[in-house]
Amino acid sequence: MKRIRSLFFIVVFGFSVLSSTTGLAAPPTGAAFDADLNFAPGSVVRFEHLTIEDGLSQNAGLAIFQDSRGYLWIGTQDGLNRYDGYGFKIYKHDPDDPNSLSHNSILSMGEDKNGSLWIGTWGGGLNRYDPATETFTRYLTDPEAPGKPQ
């Protein structure tokens, strides 16, 4: 898996991913060079623009997160996308599968100390992704049983 070290994105027409990898090039010099903006001496900065043509489920991204295993997770209005540096795996809601996402519109993500990914959705509650089984546990609002997984 290609490791993406430093990231930022632009939500306009897909995502631009900025990655910094150590290279052999000397740092630029001169009046235009600002040492505070350089990642590290000898680093090479490269952009990758990821779109639906690359396998992203939708160009309108709502959330981005890099987990402890190096995967880049991109939440869109049409599913959760896991990027390994080469391609995407897309997770979507399946009404016939209780272990799928509760909703396709992803608003936020985070990782706990056990390596589980937590995904907040628009209208579908909270989901916990177990990387070992690649399944989701849904936590939906239920006035009669708050906090109970569904």
C-alpha positions, 0 to 999 in steps of 0.5 A: 500500500502506498503511504500518504504522509501529509494530506489536504483536499479541495472539494470542488471537482473531486479531491486533490490529495497532497502527498509528501515523500522523501526524494533526492531533490535539493530544496529550492533556494532564492527569494521565492522559497519559504522554508516554513512551507516546505515539508522537509529538506529534500522532500518531493511534493506531488498532487493526485486529483481523484475523481469518479474516473479513478473510482471515487463514488462521487466527486462531492466529498464531505469528509476525509480521514486517514486511518492508522493503517494508512488508508484514506477514507473519503465520505461522499453523498453516495457512499464511503470510499477507501483509497489505498493509494492505487484504487478505491473500495466503496461501501454503501447502504444495502437495505437487505444487509444489516451489516452494511452502512446505515446511510450513504451520505457520510458527514464525519469519520474518526478512529478509536484506539482499537482501530475501529472506524466510526462513521457519522451519516446524514440521517442514518445515525452512527456506524462502527466499521470493524476492519477485521470483518469489514462489517458495520454496526449501526447505532440509530436513534431509537426513543425506546432503546437509546444506545442499542445497536441495530 
